[in-house]
Amino acid sequence: MGESQTTIIGSIATIMTLVTMMVAIAPYTCRAMINNNHQNQLHPVILIPGAGGNQLEARLTDEYKGTSWLCNRFYPVKKDDGGWFRLWFDIGVLLAPLTECFAERMTLYYDLEADDYRNAPGVETRVSGFGSVQSLRYLDPSFKHITSYMEPLIKSIQDLGYKDSENLFGAPYDFRYGLASEGHPSDVGSTFLQNLKEFVENASNANGGIPVILVSHSLGGLFALQLLNRNPLSWREQYIKHFIALSAPWGGTVDEMLTFASGNALGVPLVNPLLVRNEQRSSESNLWLMPRQKNFPLETPLVVTPNSAYSSFDISRFLQDIGFEEGVHPYETRIQPLVEKLVAPGVPITCIVGNGVPTAETLYYGDEGFDKQPKIIYGDGDGTVNIASLLALEDEWKEEKNQTLKVIKLAGISHTSILKDDKALAQIINEIVVINSNISSSLVSSL
C-alpha cells in the first residue's frame, strides 16, 4: 500500500471518527452550534401537568363567607401581592379543620342557567408562572422532598441542554375545570386551550420556527389531544413535532367512581375522604374522567352494592344513587358527547404507560352505603388508571392510516412514579433525544 493511500485511508478514518463522535454528542452539543446561527437546534418542549400537578393560588373577597370562624380567618402562606395565597398545595391543610376550609375554597359550582362552572362565591383563583416549569416542580416549595411532582423529569430534560423559559416550558392550568362538548361553554378550560395554542406558536417562533414537543402527564393528555383536534391540520403540521403522553386516562378510570361515591384521600393518612368528597364531586375535570363506555363494556360491573350494580353505561344512575343528582345534567350534556370518540390528530404520538400495578377494577359496597370505603377488586393498570383506558388509543386507532402511534409499556411503573423512576425517565428522555435526532443528523450531514 502506497503512502498516499495510507494517508487517504487515515484521513477517512479520522473523518469517520469525528462524524461518529458528533452523532453521539449531537443531542447535547448542537444547541450551542445552532445558536451561533441564531437558531435553536432542540425542539422546544412544553410540559402539561395532570390534575393537581401545578400550584394554584386564591384570593378571598368580601363576598366570601366561610362555614366556620376558622375558615373566615385562615389564609395559608399569605402573600403581599393583594392577598393571594397558595390554595393548592399547602401541607397545612392536611389538618382536619383546615381541610374543610381548603375544600370549600376549592369547590366549583355548576351554573345551570349559564351552562358552565364557576368558583365558590368570594373565591378568586389564578395560575401563576404560565410558561415556566417552576410551579410544576413542587406542589409545596416549603416541603420539596414530599411534594415533588415533575422535578425529576424537568432535571432530566435540562440535562439534555434545555433551559427553563427558553426551550423548556410549563403550561400550568386550573385543573378543576375541564372542557365541554361542542355547543356548550367552558370558559376556563377553553381559555387555557387558547393560551396554550398561542404559547405553542410563540415557543416555536422564539426557537427559529422549529415545531414543539408536547409532553403531558395524566389529565394533561386529554387537554393536549383536544388542543390538537380543535386546530386545523395545517396548524398541527407547522407547530407540533411530536406528542408524548404519559399515563393518559383516555377512557377514564374506575378510581374516579370511588372518588365520587366515597371521596378519595389519595393515600394521605391524615385526610378523611368524606371531608373532601363534595369538593371532589364538584370538579368538572373529575366528571370528565368517569369510565368511558367504549373501554369498559356493558357487561362489566364497576360498582356493586347489595341492591344494584353499575357499569360504564349506568353513570347517570350511579350519580343519582350516591346523592349527586346535580352532576347528571352536565355529565349527559357536556361530558358524554365530548368523550364519545377519540379523534386521531394526525401528528406523531408516543404513549408511555405503566402496567402490572394493582388498579381498582370493581368496587363492592356493603349495607353501610357510600359513606364507607368499599372492598376493592384489583386488575391491571398503573395503580390509578385501568389498562383498558391507558391503551384506548392503540385499540381505537388501529385502522387509522394517517396516525403514527407508538405505545411503550413499563412494567411495575405507577401513575406518578413514571415522573420519577429512573427506568421511566430514561425511556422518556430517549424519546425526546430520538425526536431531536433529525436535527442532529441534518447538522452532521452539512459539515
C-alpha positions in Angstrom: 0.0 0.0 0.0 1.4 3.4 -1.0 2.0 6.3 1.3 -0.7 8.4 -0.3 -3.3 5.6 0.1 -2.4 5.2 3.7 -2.8 8.9 4.2 -6.2 8.9 2.5 -7.4 5.9 4.5 -6.1 7.5 7.7 -7.9 10.8 6.8 -11.1 8.9 6.1 -10.8 7.0 9.4 -10.3 10.3 11.2 -13.3 11.9 9.5 -15.4 8.8 10.3 -14.3 9.0 13.9 -15.2 12.7 14.1 -18.6 12.1 12.5 -19.3 9.2 14.9 -18.4 11.4 17.8 -20.5 14.3 16.6 -23.5 12.0 16.1 -23.0 10.7 19.7 -22.8 14.1 21.3 -25.1 15.9 18.9 -28.2 15.9 21.2 -26.1 17.6 23.9 -23.8 20.0 22.0 -25.6 21.0 18.9 -27.7 23.6 20.8 -24.7 25.9 21.1 -23.7 25.4 17.5 -27.2 26.2 16.2 -27.4 29.2 18.5 -24.3 30.6 16.7 -26.6 30.8 13.6 -29.4 32.4 15.7 -31.4 29.2 15.7 -32.2 26.6 18.3 -31.4 23.1 17.4 -33.6 21.4 20.1 -37.3 21.2 19.6 -38.9 23.2 22.3 -40.6 21.1 25.0 -43.9 22.1 26.7 -44.9 20.2 29.8 -48.6 19.9 30.5 -49.3 18.5 34.0 -52.0 16.3 35.3 -54.8 17.1 37.8 -53.2 18.7 40.8 -49.8 18.8 39.1 -49.2 22.6 39.5 -49.7 25.2 42.1 -52.9 27.2 42.2 -53.4 30.5 44.0 -56.5 32.1 45.5 -57.7 35.3 46.9 -60.8 35.8 49.1 -63.1 38.8 48.5 -65.7 40.4 50.8 -68.2 38.1 49.2 -66.5 35.1 50.8 -68.4 33.7 53.8 -66.7 30.7 55.3 -68.7 28.0 57.1 -66.7 28.5 60.3 -64.8 31.2 62.1 -61.5 29.5 61.3 -62.3 29.5 57.6 -63.0 33.2 57.6 -59.7 33.9 59.4 -57.3 31.3 58.0 -55.1 32.2 55.0 -52.3 29.8 54.4 -48.9 31.2 53.3 -50.4 34.7 52.8 -48.6 36.8 50.3 -48.0 40.5 49.9 -49.4 40.9 46.4 -53.0 41.7 47.1 -53.9 38.9 49.4 -53.1 36.0 47.1 -52.1 32.8 48.8 -51.3 29.2 47.6 -54.5 27.3 47.6 -53.0 24.2 46.1 -51.0 22.9 47.7 -50.2 23.8 51.3 -49.3 21.0 53.6 -51.0 22.6 56.5 -54.5 21.8 55.0 -53.9 18.1 55.9 -55.1 19.1 59.5 -58.8 18.3 59.6 -60.2 21.7 60.5 -58.1 23.3 57.8 -59.1 20.5 55.3 -62.7 21.8 55.5 -61.6 25.4 54.7 -59.5 24.1 51.8 -62.3 22.0 50.4 -64.9 24.8 50.4 -62.5 27.1 48.7 -61.7 24.5 46.0 -65.3 23.7 45.4 -66.8 24.5 42.0 -70.5 25.2 41.2 -72.3 24.3 38.0 -74.4 27.2 36.9 -77.4 25.7 35.1 -78.5 28.9 33.5 -75.1 29.8 32.2 -74.3 26.1 31.4 -70.8 26.5 32.9 -68.8 26.0 36.0 -67.6 28.8 38.4 -65.7 29.3 41.7 -67.3 29.4 45.0 -68.7 32.9 45.9 -65.9 35.2 47.1 -63.1 33.0 45.8 -60.9 34.2 43.1 -58.2 31.8 41.6 -55.3 32.2 39.3 -52.4 30.1 37.9 -49.1 31.9 38.2 -45.9 31.3 36.2 -47.5 30.2 32.9 -44.7 29.4 30.6 -42.2 28.4 33.3 -41.8 25.0 34.8 -41.4 26.3 38.3 -44.9 25.6 39.6 -44.7 22.1 38.2 -41.6 21.1 40.2 -43.1 21.1 43.7 -46.7 21.4 44.9 -45.5 23.0 48.2 -42.0 24.5 47.8 -41.6 24.5 51.6 -41.7 20.7 51.6 -39.9 19.9 48.4 -39.0 16.3 49.2 -42.5 15.1 49.9 -44.4 17.3 47.4 -42.1 16.9 44.4 -44.0 16.4 41.2 -42.2 17.0 37.9 -38.8 18.0 39.4 -37.0 14.7 38.4 -38.4 14.8 34.9 -37.5 18.5 34.5 -34.0 17.9 35.7 -33.6 15.0 33.3 -34.7 17.2 30.4 -32.5 20.0 31.4 -29.5 17.6 31.4 -30.0 17.5 27.6 -29.3 21.2 27.3 -32.8 22.5 27.7 -33.3 25.7 29.7 -36.4 26.9 31.5 -38.4 29.6 29.6 -36.0 29.3 26.6 -36.8 26.0 25.1 -38.4 24.2 28.1 -41.8 25.5 29.2 -44.6 24.7 31.5 -48.3 25.0 30.9 -50.0 25.1 34.3 -53.7 25.4 34.5 -56.7 25.4 36.8 -57.1 21.6 36.8 -60.5 21.7 38.5 -62.1 22.9 35.3 -62.4 20.7 32.2 -63.8 21.1 28.7 -67.3 20.5 27.2 -68.7 19.1 24.0 -69.4 21.4 21.1 -72.2 23.9 21.7 -71.5 24.2 25.4 -69.4 27.0 27.0 -66.4 26.1 29.1 -64.8 29.4 29.8 -61.8 28.5 31.9 -60.9 25.3 30.0 -61.3 27.0 26.6 -59.3 30.0 27.7 -56.5 27.6 28.8 -56.5 25.9 25.3 -56.4 29.3 23.6 -53.5 30.4 25.8 -51.7 27.1 25.2 -52.2 27.4 21.4 -50.7 30.9 21.4 -47.9 29.8 23.6 -47.0 26.9 21.3 -46.8 29.4 18.4 -44.6 31.7 20.5 -42.3 28.9 21.7 -41.8 27.8 18.1 -41.2 31.2 16.7 -38.7 32.1 19.5 -36.7 29.0 18.6 -36.3 29.5 14.9 -39.6 28.2 13.8 -38.9 24.6 15.0 -42.1 22.8 15.9 -42.6 21.8 19.6 -42.8 18.6 21.5 -45.8 18.3 23.9 -45.2 16.2 27.0 -48.2 15.6 29.1 -49.0 13.7 32.3 -52.4 12.1 33.1 -55.3 14.6 32.6 -52.9 16.9 30.7 -53.0 14.4 27.8 -56.7 14.9 27.4 -56.3 18.6 27.1 -53.4 18.2 24.7 -55.5 15.9 22.4 -58.3 18.5 22.5 -55.8 21.2 21.6 -54.7 19.3 18.5 -58.2 18.3 17.4 -59.6 21.9 17.8 -57.0 23.3 15.5 -56.6 22.7 11.7 -54.2 20.1 10.4 -52.1 22.9 8.8 -51.5 24.4 12.3 -50.6 21.0 13.8 -48.1 20.2 11.0 -46.5 23.6 11.4 -46.2 23.8 15.2 -46.3 20.3 16.6 -43.4 17.9 16.1 -44.5 15.2 18.5 -46.9 14.5 21.4 -45.6 12.3 24.3 -48.5 11.3 26.6 -47.5 9.9 30.0 -50.2 7.8 31.9 -53.1 9.4 30.0 -56.5 8.2 31.1 -58.0 8.2 27.6 -61.0 6.2 28.8 -61.4 7.4 32.3 -60.9 5.3 35.5 -62.8 3.1 37.9 -60.9 5.0 40.6 -63.0 8.1 39.7 -66.2 6.3 40.7 -64.6 5.7 44.1 -63.9 9.4 44.3 -67.4 10.4 43.6 -69.0 7.7 45.8 -66.9 7.9 48.9 -64.2 10.6 48.5 -60.6 9.9 47.8 -57.8 10.7 50.3 -55.3 9.9 47.6 -53.3 7.8 50.1 -52.8 10.6 52.6 -53.4 9.0 56.0 -54.4 12.2 57.9 -57.3 13.1 55.5 -60.8 11.9 56.0 -62.1 11.3 52.4 -65.6 12.4 53.4 -64.2 15.9 54.1 -63.1 16.3 50.5 -65.9 14.3 48.8 -68.2 17.2 47.9 -65.2 19.3 46.6 -64.1 16.3 44.5 -67.6 15.8 43.1 -67.8 19.4 42.1 -64.7 19.2 39.9 -65.6 19.5 36.3 -62.4 17.6 35.3 -63.3 14.7 37.6 -66.6 14.2 35.8 -64.6 14.1 32.6 -62.6 11.1 34.0 -65.6 8.8 34.5 -65.2 5.4 32.8 -65.9 5.6 29.1 -68.4 3.2 27.6 -66.1 2.1 24.7 -63.4 1.0 27.1 -65.5 -0.5 29.9 -68.0 -3.0 28.5 -71.7 -3.0 29.4 -71.5 -6.5 31.0 -68.7 -5.5 33.3 -69.9 -4.1 36.7 -67.7 -1.4 38.1 -69.6 -0.7 41.3 -71.7 -3.3 43.1 -74.0 -2.7 46.1 -76.4 -5.1 47.9 -79.2 -3.7 45.7 -77.6 -2.7 42.4 -74.7 -2.8 40.0 -73.3 -0.1 37.8 -71.4 -0.3 34.6 -70.0 2.5 32.5 -73.4 2.6 30.9 -75.0 3.5 34.2 -73.1 6.6 35.2 -76.1 8.8 35.4 -78.0 6.4 37.6 -74.8 6.0 39.7 -74.6 9.8 40.2 -78.2 9.9 41.3 -77.9 7.0 43.7 -74.8 8.3 45.5 -76.7 11.6 46.1 -75.1 13.7 43.4 -78.1 14.4 41.2 -76.8 17.8 40.2 -74.0 16.0 38.3 -76.3 14.2 36.0 -77.2 17.0 33.6 -73.7 18.3 33.0 -72.4 14.7 32.6 -75.1 13.8 30.0 -74.9 17.1 28.0 -71.3 18.2 28.4 -69.2 15.2 29.1 -70.7 12.2 27.3 -70.6 13.8 23.8 -67.1 15.0 24.5 -65.7 11.5 25.1 -67.7 9.6 22.5 -64.8 9.4 20.1 -61.1 9.8 20.4 -60.2 11.6 17.2 -56.7 10.9 15.7 -55.0 14.3 15.2 -52.5 13.1 12.5 -49.3 14.1 14.4 -46.9 11.5 15.8 -47.9 10.3 19.3 -46.0 8.2 21.8 -47.9 6.9 24.8 -45.8 5.8 27.7 -47.7 3.9 30.3 -47.2 1.8 33.4 -48.7 -1.6 33.8 -48.7 -4.5 36.2 -49.7 -2.3 39.2 -52.9 -3.4 41.1 -55.6 -0.9 40.0 -59.2 -0.6 41.2 -61.4 -2.7 38.8 -64.6 -3.3 40.8 -65.9 -1.6 44.0 -68.1 -3.6 46.4 -70.2 -1.6 48.9 -71.9 -3.1 51.9 -75.0 -2.2 53.8 -73.3 0.8 55.3 -73.6 2.6 51.9 -71.3 5.0 50.2 -70.0 6.7 53.3 -67.8 3.8 53.9 -64.8 2.8 51.8 -65.5 -0.2 49.6 -63.9 -3.5 49.2 -61.8 -3.3 46.0 -61.1 -5.9 43.5 -57.9 -5.1 41.6 -56.9 -5.6 38.0 -54.2 -4.4 35.6 -53.2 -0.8 35.2 -50.8 1.8 36.7 -52.4 1.9 40.1 -54.7 4.8 39.1 -55.7 4.2 35.5 -57.0 0.9 34.2 -55.1 -0.8 31.4 -58.1 -0.6 29.0 -58.0 3.2 29.4 -54.3 3.6 29.1 -54.3 1.6 25.8 -57.5 3.1 24.4 -55.7 4.8 21.5 -54.0 1.7 20.5 -57.3 -0.2 20.2 -59.4 2.7 18.7 -56.9 3.9 16.1 -55.6 0.5 14.8 -57.3 1.2 11.5 -56.1 4.8 11.2 -53.6 5.0 8.3 -52.5 8.6 8.8 -51.8 8.3 12.5 -48.4 7.4 13.8 -48.8 5.9 17.3 -46.2 4.2 19.5 -47.1 2.6 22.8 -44.4 1.8 25.4 -45.4 -0.3 28.4 -43.3 -0.1 31.6 -43.9 -3.0 33.9 -44.3 -2.0 37.6 -44.4 1.7 37.0 -47.2 3.5 38.7 -49.2 6.6 37.6 -47.0 9.0 39.5 -43.7 7.1 39.6 -43.5 7.5 35.8 -42.3 11.0 36.5 -39.6 9.9 39.0 -38.5 6.3 38.4 -35.0 6.0 36.7 -36.2 3.5 34.1 -39.2 5.6 33.2 -37.2 8.8 33.0 -34.6 7.1 30.8 -37.4 6.0 28.4 -38.9 9.5 28.2 -35.6 11.1 27.7 -34.7 8.6 25.0 -37.9 9.5 23.1 -37.0 13.2 23.3 -33.5 12.5 22.1 -34.8 10.4 19.2 -37.2 13.1 18.2 -34.4 15.7 18.2 -32.1 13.4 16.3 -33.3 14.5 12.8 -31.9 18.0 13.5 -28.7 16.5 14.7 -28.4 14.3 11.6 -29.1 17.2 9.3 -26.4 19.2 11.1 -23.8 16.4 10.7 -24.6 15.9 7.1 -24.0 19.6 6.4 -20.5 19.6 7.9 
